[in-house]
Amino acid sequence: MRCALYISPRHNERGNHAYSPRIELSDEERETLVKRSCGRSAPVRLVQYWVRRFNEDGFAGLREGERPGRPPALGEADLESLGLELRKAPTDFGYAQNLWDGKLLQVHLAQRYGAQLGVRQCQRLFTSLGFRLRKPRPVIAQADPEAQRAYKKTPADGGKG
């Protein structure tokens, strides 16, 4: 059985360049196809690996399986409870701050879950749990509200008049 492979360059979720196998070509056509599809000849060995996997296991051999890697610092249950905790004020947990930030989350994870994460990873965790960064608007101390209203371009009634 002759197999045809089309390689499509793409970016994976981390932004790295990756290659997706669809089907395979013969040995003579492989190198030409790879150069034409990807603009380089580097993944020829990768294509050879895909061909070997296809010849051994058919299309099932081209499916990506689980890969080993670092286990997550927090399990699914911990992430769910953390999401609920982050919806509460930090003062409910005895912290002096009023708003959650990466540094406070880092301390909270170390104390409550025993997880050692960096500040940037904690910031990413906010995003993965559905939160977004909102900075409080600055308030000028001892400002005159009457002078502020007079300075505004739009009237207080919303421009209706």
C-alpha positions, 0 to 999 in steps of 0.5 A, spaced: 500 500 500 502 506 497 501 512 502 501 519 501 503 524 507 502 532 506 506 536 511 503 542 514 507 547 518 503 550 524 504 553 530 503 549 537 500 552 543 506 555 545 508 558 539 513 554 537 513 551 530 511 544 529 509 539 523 502 535 522 502 529 519 496 527 514 498 522 510 505 519 507 509 519 500 514 515 497 521 515 499 523 519 492 518 524 493 519 525 501 525 530 501 522 534 495 515 535 499 518 536 505 523 542 502 517 545 498 512 544 504 516 547 510 521 551 506 527 547 509 530 540 509 530 539 517 524 535 518 526 529 513 528 525 519 521 526 522 518 524 516 522 518 516 519 516 523 512 518 521 513 513 515 516 507 520 510 508 525 505 508 519 508 502 516 508 498 523 501 501 526 497 504 520 493 510 521 493 509 528 501 509 529 500 517 526 496 519 532 499 522 538 499 519 544 500 521 551 507 524 552 511 524 559 513 530 562 513 534 568 507 533 572 502 539 574 503 542 580 496 542 582 491 537 580 484 538 577 480 538 584 486 543 587 485 548 581 477 548 582 478 549 589 483 555 587 478 558 582 473 558 588 478 561 593 480 567 588 473 569 587 473 571 594 477 577 597 484 575 600 482 578 606 478 572 607 484 568 608 488 573 612 492 577 607 493 584 608 492 586 601 485 587 598 486 584 591 489 578 588 496 579 584 501 574 582 506 575 588 500 574 593 497 567 589 504 565 589 504 565 597 497 563 597 499 556 593 505 555 597 501 556 604 495 552 602 497 547 597 504 546 598 506 548 591 512 552 589 510 556 583 514 562 580 510 569 580 509 569 572 506 562 572 501 564 577 499 570 573 498 565 567 494 561 572 489 567 573 488 567 565 487 559 565 482 560 570 478 565 567 481 571 570 483 577 567 488 583 569 484 589 571 488 595 574 484 599 579 483 607 577 488 612 580 484 616 585 487 623 586 488 625 593 484 631 595 481 632 589 476 637 588 470 634 585 467 640 582 473 642 579 473 635 576 466 635 573 467 642 570 474 639 566 470 633 563 469 634 556 462 630 556 456 633 561 454 629 567 448 627 564 451 623 559 451 628 553 443 629 553 440 635 554 
